[in-house]
Amino acid sequence: MSASERYGTRIPSEREQRVIHLVAQGLKNREVAQEIGTTEHVVKNYLRVIYDKLGLWNRVELALWYEARRSPSAFLTQ
């Protein structure tokens, strides 16, 4: 299965990208909510939508997805 088959093709909104960034930094849902000025419940909903859009199952996969796209050249130097 190729990466393009594994991950969804829909692009996260700007707000969803902010949530992804914060989750990838290791923040908990409550901390993400405080950062973006919403509730923990709304963050959980964002994460469900993000996982669906990207074809992911959990925050670990989300953090790995984020890191892989943040520095694609990192894989070339190893």
C-alpha positions in Angstrom: 0.0 0.0 0.0 1.5 3.3 -1.1 1.5 6.4 1.1 -1.1 8.1 -1.2 -3.4 5.1 -0.7 -2.8 5.0 3.0 -3.6 8.6 3.8 -6.7 10.5 2.8 -6.5 13.2 0.2 -8.6 15.9 1.8 -6.7 19.0 3.1 -7.2 20.1 6.7 -8.6 23.6 7.2 -6.4 26.3 8.8 -8.0 25.7 12.2 -7.5 21.9 11.8 -3.8 22.6 10.8 -3.4 24.6 14.1 -4.9 21.6 16.1 -2.5 19.2 14.2 0.5 21.4 15.0 -0.4 21.6 18.7 -1.1 17.9 19.0 2.2 17.1 17.3 3.9 19.2 19.9 2.5 16.9 22.5 -0.3 19.0 24.0 -3.3 17.3 25.5 -6.8 18.1 24.3 -7.4 20.4 27.3 -4.2 22.4 26.5 -5.1 22.5 22.8 -8.5 23.9 23.7 -6.9 26.6 25.8 -4.5 27.6 23.0 -7.3 28.0 20.4 -9.9 29.3 22.7 -12.5 26.5 22.7 -13.6 23.5 24.7 -12.0 20.1 25.0 -15.1 18.6 23.4 -14.6 20.7 20.3 -11.0 19.6 20.1 -12.1 16.0 20.2 -14.5 16.7 17.3 -11.7 18.4 15.4 -9.5 15.3 15.9 -12.2 13.0 14.6 -12.6 15.1 11.5 -8.8 15.3 11.0 -8.4 11.6 11.4 -11.1 11.0 8.9 -9.7 13.5 6.4 -6.2 12.1 6.6 -7.0 8.4 7.0 -5.4 8.2 10.5 -6.4 6.3 13.6 -4.8 8.2 16.5 -2.6 11.1 17.7 0.6 9.1 17.3 -0.1 8.6 13.7 -1.1 12.3 13.4 2.2 13.4 15.0 4.1 11.1 12.6 2.1 12.4 9.6 2.9 16.0 10.7 6.6 15.4 11.2 6.9 13.6 7.8 5.4 16.6 6.0 7.2 19.2 8.1 10.7 18.1 7.2 10.6 15.7 4.2 14.3 16.1 3.6 15.0 14.5 7.0 14.4 11.1 5.6 16.9 11.7 2.8 19.8 12.3 5.2 19.4 9.1 7.1 
